[in-house]
């Protein structure tokens, strides 16, 4: 059974930092692109950042220079380091695993990030 479990969300003040984790099981993690998406109330889910199997990264313009995506294939875990958080970063954050050479696509259950003073 495939599972992606996010953790690390919470309430943080503007300017603060959080580190999200996405622990994967049931898949050959190193063969998947990992991505973080977010969805704010009343808005569509949007891509925040992605990291390919060979560690190529991509970021939404709104988070460039503030967020860093990484992965640890040995631990089967993806990470999203979020610095200089803004109220507009408030959303539910989801991780996604996308099989590089195949059709496997899996989502986590999401973790809430709230940026507020």
N, C-alpha and C positions, 0 to 999 in steps of 0.2 A: 504494500500500500504506500502510495506517495503522499508525503506530508511536507508542507512548508510552514514553519512556525516563526512568526515575527515576535520580537520582543524589543524593549527599550524605549517605548513611547512614554509620554507623560506630559505634565504641565511644566512649562519653562518660561521664564521672563524673556522679553525681547532682548536680543543680544547674547542670549545664552546658547548652550550646546546640548545636543543629544546624540547618542550613537544607537542606531537601530541594528538589530541582528536578524538574520533569516536563516534558520537551521533547517537543512533539507535531509530527508530520509527517503529511501525507496527508489532513488534515481542515481545514475552515474553522474554525479554533480559536475565533474570536470568537463562533461560533454554538453553542458547547457550554458546558454547566455542567461545571466541573472540581471534582473531589472527591478527598480523601485518605481512604483506609481503612487499617486495620491489622488484623493477625491475629497473636495471640500463640499459642505452642504449646498445643494442646489447647483452644483457644477459637475461637469463631466470628469471622468477619471483621466488623468494626464500623466505622461511619462516624466519622471524626475531624472533618472540616470540609469545607464545600463553598462554592463561589463561583459565582454565576450569571453569565450573559453580561453582565448589567447590574450586576455587582459586588455583588450582595446576598450576604452571608455567613451561614453557619450553623455552629455548633460543638457538639460533644458537651460535656456538662456537665463531664466529667472533664478537659477541656483548656482550658476558658474562662479567659481571663486569662493563659494561658501560651503558647498557640499562636496564630499569625496566618497566615491563608491570603491569598494574593494572586495576581495574574496579570498577565502582560504580553502583550497580544494581538499587538503588533508582533513580539515575539520568539517567539510561540507557545509560551510557557512558563508553567507554574504553579509556585507556590512554597508551602512550608510552613515558616515560621520557628518553631522549637520552643525555648522557653526554660524554665528551671527544671525541667529534665527529672528524672523520677523513675524508679526501677527498674520500676515498673508500666507505663511507656511502652515498655518493651522489646517489640518486635514486628517483623514484616515490614510495611513501609508500601507501599501500592499507590496509584497515581493512577488515576483513572477519568475518562473524558470521556463526557458524556451529551448527545446532540443535543437542543437546546431544542425545535425543531419538526421532529421526525423520530424515527426509531427506532435511530439509530446509537448504539451503546454500545461503548466500547473500554477495555481495561485495560492497564496497564503490567505489567512482569515482577516488580516489587517491589524494595525495597531494605531491607536489615537495619539496624535501629536497636537498639543494645544499651546500656542504661544500667546501669553497674555500677562499683563502686569496686574 
